[in-house]
C-alpha cells in the first residue's frame, strides 16, 4: 500500500496543476502586492500537503475505523510539518510588522478586527456546511438536549476554542472537516499574545488592551490544554523574523536550494513526527531559507504558485468536507473500504478539481471582500 500511495503522488500533483490552470480560467483572481512572494507561493502547497495527509488517514480509517497519524513518514510530515510551517509564517509576518511598526504604535482594535474578519467569514460558511451535514446524518431529528446542542454549536462557531465536540450526538463530528479546526485556536492564541510580545519591541500597548488580550489568551489556553511545546513553531517563526530583520542573511543561491531539498529528505527519511524538537529545528531552517528569498529553483515565485497560494485558507477549511461528502454520501464508506489502493487514490485525484474550484470561489467571493473591507489602518 505504501509504495502504491507514493507512486500516485506525481499523478496527484499533475491533477493539481491542471485544476489550478482550469479554475483560473473560470474564476480569475489578481495577485496582491506582498513583500514576501516566496512565502505567498509556499502556502498553497502546504494546504495541499494537508489534504494529502488527510486523504491517507481516511484510507486507513475506512478500513480500521481508527483516525490516527499515518505510520508513513512522508504522509505524516505532509500534515504535521505543513501546519508547523503555517504557524511559523503567522509568527514571522506579525513579528516583522512589530519590527517595522512606524512610530512604535499599532491600532490594536483595528488589528484584532482585521484578524477576525480575515478568518471568520470563510470559517463560518464551512461550519454552516458542517451543521447541515450533521442535520442530514441526524435525519433532521434532535438527538441531544437543546442546552448541549447550543453549547456545542457555539463552541464550533467560536473557532472550536473549547474543542470540536460532537453535535446532536453525531459521533466524531470532527470527521466532517477532517478536524482541521484544531489549529485555529492556536492562531488566535498567537494573535492575543502579540500585544505582550510588542512590549519587547517598545510598541505602545495600553494597560487595558494588555489585560483584555492576556486574559483572553489564558482562557483559550486553558480550554485547549495548551503546552509550551505546542508553541514552538511560533517561536521558530519569531526567530526567523529576527534573523531576517538584520538583513545580513542571504540564502537565495542555488546551493541553498539544494540544501533545502536535502533537509526535506532528511526530515522525511529519519522522522515520522513533525512536532518533535529536531524536526522543528529542521523546519525552522527550511523556513529561514525560504523567508530569506529562496524560491526553490523559481517554483515559489511563479504566478502559478502564487495564485494557488491565495486560496490556501479556503482549501484548508473545505478539503475535509469534500472528502467526507464523497466518502459518506457519493460512494459510501463500505464501498470505499473495498476499493483497491489504486482505485482509492484515483478517487482522491477526482476530488482535487472540485476542492480547488470551491476554494477559489470561497476566496474570491467570501474571503477577499472582507479582507479589503477590514484592512487595518496604517
N, C-alpha and C positions, 0 to 999 in steps of 0.2 A: 504493500500500500504506500509506503513511504516513497519508494523510488518512482512509482507512478505519479504520485502527487507532485513530486519535484519536476518530473518531465513535463507536466502540464503548465508549469509557470510561464515559459515563453509564449505559449498559446494564449494564456490569460492576459499577458501584457499586450499581445497583439490585439486582442479583443478590446482592451482598454484604449489603446491608441486609436483604433478605428472608431470606437464610441465617442471619444473626445472630439475627433475630427467631424463626425456626423452631427453631433449635438451642437457644436459651434456653428454649423451651417444652418441649423434650425433656430437656435437662440443665441444671438450674438451678445457678447459681453465685452466691455472695454477693460484694458489693463490699467490699473491705478498706478500713479507715480509713487513708488516707495523707495526707501533708502537701501534696503537690503533685498535686492532682487533674487539672490540665490536662495534666501530663506523662503521667499514667496514661491519659488519654483519647487522647493522641497516639500511643502506642506501637503499638497495633493497626493503625492506618492506615499507619504506617511499614512494618510487616511485610507488609501488603497491597501496598504500593508495590513492595516487593522481589519479591513474587510476580508483579506485572505486568512488572517488569524482566526476570525470568527467562522469562516467557511470551513476551515479544518476542524475546529471544535464541534461544529454542527455534524460533520461526518462521523465523529466518534459518538456524539450524543444520541444520534438517531439509531445507533446500534446498541449502545450500552445504557442509555438514559442517564448518563453522567456528564455534567457540564464542568469540564476541568481543563487545566492548562495542557497544551499539547506536549507530548514527550519529544516531538521533533524540535530540535534546537532552532531551526530556521523559522518554522511557523509560530513558535512561541516568541521568538525575538521580533517577528513581524508585529506582534501586538504590544509586548511589554516595552521594547526599546523605542518603538514609534511613539507611544504615549509619553515615555520619558523625554523624548525629543520635543514633543508638543509642550510639555511643562518647561523645558529649557528655553524654548522660543518665547513663551509668555514672559518668563523672568528676564530674559535678555532684552526684549523690546521695552519693557516697562522700567527696568533699571537704567537703560540707555536714556529714556525720557527724563528720569530723575537727574542723570549726569548732565544732560544738556538743557535742563529747565532754565528758561530766561527769568531773570530777577529772583531766582531761587524761590519761585512761587508756583503753586498749582491750585486750580479751582477744583477742590475735591468733590463738590456737589456735581459739577459737570462730568468729572471723571467717573464717578460711580453710576451716574445716569447713562453715560455713553456705554459703559460696560454692560449694564442691564439690557439696554435696547440693542446691543450687539449680539447678546446671547439668547435673550428670551423669545423674540418673535418666531424664529425657526424652531426653537426648542418647544414652544407652545404648540405649534402645528404638529410636530412629531408626537407630542404627548396626547393631543386630541386623537390622533390616529390610533395610538396605543389604547386609549379609553374606548374607542369604537370597537376595536378588536376584542377587548375584554367583554363588552356587551354581547358581541356575537358568540363568543365562547361560552357566555353565561346564558345563552338563549333568551337574552333580554329580560332575565329574571334577577331579582335582588336575592343574593345568596349569603349576604353578610349583613350585620346590623348597620343602620344608617350612620351611626356615630363612627363605627370602624371604617366604613367606606369613605365618609367625609374626611377623616383623619388621613387615610392613605392617599386619597386623591389630592388633597392639599400638599401632602409630602412630595408627591410626584411633580405637582405644578411648581413647587419651590425647589427645583433642581435636585430633588431627592436628597435634601440636606439631612433628613432623618432616615435615609435608606430607601431602597426601592422595594417597599413592602407589597405583598400580594394584594390585588384589588378585587373586591367582590368574591373572595375565596377562589380566584383563578390561580391555581398552583403555578409557581415560578413565572409570575407575570413578567419578570425581567427578561425572559427569553424573547419576548416580543420585539425588543430593540437590542437584543444581544447584550444587555447590561451595560451599554455604553455610558449611561448617565453617571456611573460611579465617579468618573474623572471630573465632572463639573463642580462638585463641592470643593475640590482641591484648587481648581482655578479661582473660585470665589475666595477661598482662604488666602490665596496669594494677593488678590486684589485688596482684601481687607487688612492685610498686614503691611501693605505698601506705605501707608502714612507713617507707620512706626519706622520702617526702613528709611523713609525720606528724611528723618531727623539726622541720620548719619551723613546725609549729603547736604546738610544745612538748608533743607527745604522747610518753608514755613508751614506748620500744621497747628491749627487752633486746638486748645485743650479739649474742647467739646467734640471735635471730629476725632481726635485721638482716642478719647474714651469710648465713643459710639462704635468706631471701627474695631477697636480692640475687644470690646465686649462681644460684638457680633462674631469676631474671629473665634473667641473662646467657646461660645455656644455651639457653633458649627463644628469646631474641632472635637468637642466633647461628644456631640451627637454622632460623629463619624469615627470615633475612636482613633483619631489621628495620632501617628507616632512620628518622631523626628526623621526616621528612615524614609518615610513616605514623602518627605520634603526635600530629600537630597537632589532630585533632578532640578528643582528650582534653584538650589544652591549652585549647581553646575552652571545654570544659565546666568546667575549673578556673577560668578567668577569669569565666565566668558565675556560678559558685558564690561567688566572692569579691565580685562586684558585688552579688549578691542579699543576701549576708550583711550588707552595710552598711545595708540596709533604707531606703535613700533613693531607690530606683528604683521608680517606679510606671508601668507600661506597659499598664494594663488598659483604657484607654479605647477608644472606637470608632475614633478617629484612628489608634491604633496597630494595630488590627486591619486597617484599610485599608492602613497602611504595610506590614504583613506580607504582604498579598496582592500589593502592588506589588513587594516584594522577591522574592517567589516568581516572578512573571512575569519580572523582570529575570534571575533565576537561570536560568530555563528558556530564555528567548529568546536570551541572549547567550553561554551557556556549555554545552558538551557534557559536560564533566567536573565532578564534584563534589569532586575531590581537590586541585585547584589552590588557590593562596593566596586569590585574590579570591572564588571560590565558597565557600571555607571561612569567610572573614570574613562573607559574607552569611548563611551557615548559622548561624554563631555569633550574629549579630544576631537572626535568626529565633528561635533557641532562647532568647535572652535575653528576648525579648518574651513567649514562652510561659511560661518559668520564672518570670517576674515576676507571673504570674497572669492573663495574657490568654488567654481561652478561644476566640478566633476566632469571634466572634458567638455564643458559647454552645455551639458544636459540641462542644468537647472536654470540657465539664463535664456534658453529659447522661449519664444512666446507660447509654444505648445504647452510646456511645463507650467509656465506662469498662469496661463488661462485655467489649467486644471487646478492650480493652487487656489484660485478664487473660490472654488466650490467645496473647499476642504471641510468646513464645519457642517454643511448640509449632508455631505457624503458620510461624514462620521455619524450623524444623527439618524439617517434614513436607511443605511445599508442593511442594518439588522432587521428592520421592519420588512424590507423587501424579501430578505431570506426567509423570515418567518411566514409571510403570506404564501410564498412559493411552496415551502415545505408542508405547511399545515393545510392550506386551502386549495392550492392549484394542483398539487400532486398527491399530498397525503404522507404523513410520517411513515406509515407501514410500507408504502410503495418505495419511497426514497431509501429506506433501510435495506431494501432488497437489491438496490442498484449496485452494479459493479463500480469499482473506483473510477474507471474511465467515464462511465455514464454520469456518475455524480459530478465530476469536475466539468463535464460538458454542460450540465445544468447550471453550475456556478458561472461558467462562461456566458451563458444566456442571460444571466441576471445583470451583467455588467452594464449593458446599454441602458436598460430602464433605470438603474441606480444613478448613472451619470446624468441621464435626462432629468430625473426627479431632482437631483442635487442642483443642476443648473437652473431649473425653474425656481426652486426654493431660493437660491442665491439671488437671482435676478429680480424676483417679484416679492420676496419676503425679507431677506437679509438686507439687500442693497438700499431699498428705500429708507429703512430705519438707520442704517449706517450713515447715510447722507443727512438725515433729519436730525440726528443726535450726535453729530460730531462735537467733541469738546472744544470750547473756545480757546483760541491761542492767546 
